């Protein structure tokens, strides 16, 4: 399952959803497109999405490029640097192309997630 994450006016990245949290990944994929306004926490871009998903295989650690869902905040997260999650997340994939775009994201930027057709 491939996704495109567009940062309006700045470009896009490509992500690949994986099987670390397959139920979470499938729910998000089935509900695309989704969009939100960027928030920044350390080296993480995140935003609320209108989905309530429980913890599946939660992790306290992230690696650069992880795409995750944070259940307490109903948030879609992209870890573009070495920062770690505020609390446990469900990892659902990895950015495989153009990760560096997230260094340019500013709070309030519109982000649209959709399937790669």
VENMOVEN-V756440 format. One record per pair of residues at least 24 apart in sequence whose ideal C-beta (glycine too) atoms are under 8 Angstrom apart, sorted by the first residue. I is the first residue (numbers start at 1). J is the second residue. D is the distance in Angstrom with one decimal. If there is no record, write none. Layout:
BEGIN
{{I & J & D} {I & J & D}}
END
This chain:
BEGIN
{{1 & 25 & 6.7} {1 & 26 & 7.9} {1 & 29 & 5.0} {1 & 93 & 7.8} {1 & 115 & 7.6} {2 & 115 & 7.1} {2 & 116 & 3.8} {3 & 29 & 7.2} {3 & 32 & 6.9} {3 & 67 & 7.9} {3 & 93 & 7.2} {3 & 113 & 5.7} {3 & 114 & 6.8} {3 & 115 & 6.2} {3 & 116 & 6.3} {4 & 113 & 7.3} {4 & 114 & 5.3} {4 & 115 & 7.3} {4 & 116 & 5.2} {5 & 78 & 7.0} {5 & 95 & 7.6} {5 & 111 & 6.4} {5 & 112 & 7.6} {5 & 113 & 5.3} {6 & 111 & 6.8} {6 & 112 & 4.6} {6 & 113 & 7.8} {6 & 114 & 7.4} {7 & 38 & 7.5} {7 & 101 & 5.8} {7 & 102 & 7.6} {7 & 104 & 7.4} {7 & 105 & 5.7} {7 & 109 & 5.5} {7 & 110 & 7.7} {7 & 111 & 5.6} {8 & 109 & 6.4} {8 & 110 & 4.1} {8 & 111 & 7.2} {8 & 112 & 6.9} {9 & 109 & 7.6} {10 & 101 & 6.1} {10 & 104 & 5.5} {10 & 105 & 7.2} {10 & 109 & 7.0} {11 & 98 & 6.6} {11 & 101 & 5.2} {12 & 98 & 6.7} {12 & 101 & 7.1} {13 & 78 & 7.8} {13 & 95 & 5.2} {13 & 97 & 6.1} {13 & 98 & 4.2} {13 & 99 & 6.2} {13 & 101 & 5.3} {13 & 102 & 7.0} {14 & 95 & 7.2} {14 & 96 & 5.6} {14 & 97 & 3.9} {14 & 98 & 6.6} {14 & 116 & 6.5} {15 & 67 & 5.0} {15 & 93 & 5.0} {15 & 94 & 6.5} {15 & 95 & 5.0} {15 & 96 & 6.5} {16 & 93 & 5.5} {16 & 94 & 5.9} {16 & 96 & 5.1} {17 & 67 & 7.3} {17 & 92 & 5.5} {17 & 93 & 3.9} {18 & 91 & 7.7} {18 & 92 & 7.0} {18 & 93 & 5.2} {18 & 94 & 6.7} {20 & 57 & 6.2} {20 & 59 & 7.8} {20 & 90 & 7.7} {20 & 91 & 4.6} {20 & 92 & 6.9} {21 & 56 & 4.3} {21 & 57 & 5.2} {21 & 69 & 7.5} {21 & 90 & 4.1} {21 & 91 & 6.1} {21 & 92 & 5.4} {22 & 56 & 7.9} {23 & 53 & 7.9} {23 & 56 & 5.5} {24 & 53 & 5.3} {24 & 56 & 5.1} {24 & 69 & 5.3} {24 & 90 & 4.4} {24 & 92 & 5.3} {25 & 92 & 4.1} {25 & 93 & 6.5} {27 & 51 & 6.3} {27 & 53 & 5.6} {28 & 53 & 7.7} {28 & 69 & 6.6} {28 & 76 & 7.2} {28 & 92 & 6.4} {28 & 113 & 7.9} {29 & 115 & 7.1} {32 & 113 & 5.9} {32 & 114 & 5.3} {32 & 115 & 5.2} {33 & 112 & 6.0} {33 & 113 & 6.3} {33 & 114 & 4.1} {33 & 115 & 7.7} {34 & 76 & 6.9} {34 & 112 & 7.6} {34 & 113 & 4.9} {35 & 110 & 6.4} {35 & 111 & 6.3} {35 & 112 & 4.4} {35 & 113 & 7.0} {36 & 76 & 7.0} {36 & 110 & 7.8} {36 & 111 & 5.8} {37 & 107 & 7.8} {37 & 108 & 5.4} {37 & 109 & 7.0} {37 & 110 & 6.2} {37 & 111 & 7.4} {38 & 105 & 5.0} {38 & 106 & 6.9} {38 & 107 & 6.0} {38 & 108 & 6.4} {38 & 109 & 4.3} {38 & 110 & 7.7} {38 & 111 & 5.5} {39 & 75 & 8.0} {39 & 107 & 5.9} {40 & 105 & 6.8} {40 & 106 & 7.6} {40 & 107 & 5.5} {41 & 83 & 7.2} {41 & 86 & 6.6} {42 & 81 & 7.1} {42 & 83 & 3.5} {43 & 79 & 6.8} {43 & 80 & 5.6} {43 & 81 & 2.5} {43 & 82 & 6.2} {43 & 83 & 4.1} {44 & 77 & 5.8} {44 & 78 & 6.8} {44 & 79 & 5.2} {44 & 80 & 7.1} {44 & 81 & 7.6} {44 & 83 & 5.4} {44 & 85 & 7.6} {45 & 77 & 7.3} {45 & 78 & 4.8} {45 & 80 & 6.6} {45 & 102 & 5.0} {45 & 105 & 4.9} {45 & 111 & 7.4} {46 & 70 & 6.7} {46 & 73 & 7.3} {46 & 75 & 4.5} {46 & 76 & 6.5} {46 & 77 & 4.2} {46 & 78 & 7.2} {47 & 75 & 6.3} {47 & 76 & 6.0} {47 & 111 & 6.0} {48 & 73 & 6.7} {48 & 74 & 5.4} {48 & 75 & 5.6} {49 & 74 & 6.2} {49 & 75 & 6.9} {49 & 76 & 5.0} {50 & 74 & 7.4} {53 & 90 & 7.1} {55 & 88 & 6.6} {55 & 90 & 6.4} {56 & 90 & 5.1} {57 & 90 & 6.7} {57 & 91 & 8.0} {58 & 88 & 3.7} {58 & 89 & 6.7} {58 & 90 & 6.2} {59 & 85 & 7.5} {59 & 88 & 6.2} {59 & 89 & 6.1} {59 & 90 & 7.6} {59 & 91 & 5.6} {60 & 84 & 7.3} {60 & 85 & 6.6} {60 & 87 & 7.7} {60 & 88 & 5.4} {61 & 85 & 7.5} {62 & 89 & 6.9} {62 & 91 & 7.1} {64 & 99 & 7.2} {65 & 94 & 4.8} {65 & 95 & 4.4} {65 & 96 & 7.7} {65 & 99 & 5.4} {66 & 91 & 5.3} {66 & 93 & 7.7} {66 & 94 & 6.4} {67 & 91 & 7.3} {67 & 92 & 5.5} {67 & 93 & 4.1} {67 & 94 & 6.3} {67 & 95 & 6.4} {68 & 92 & 6.2} {76 & 113 & 6.7} {78 & 102 & 5.5}}
END
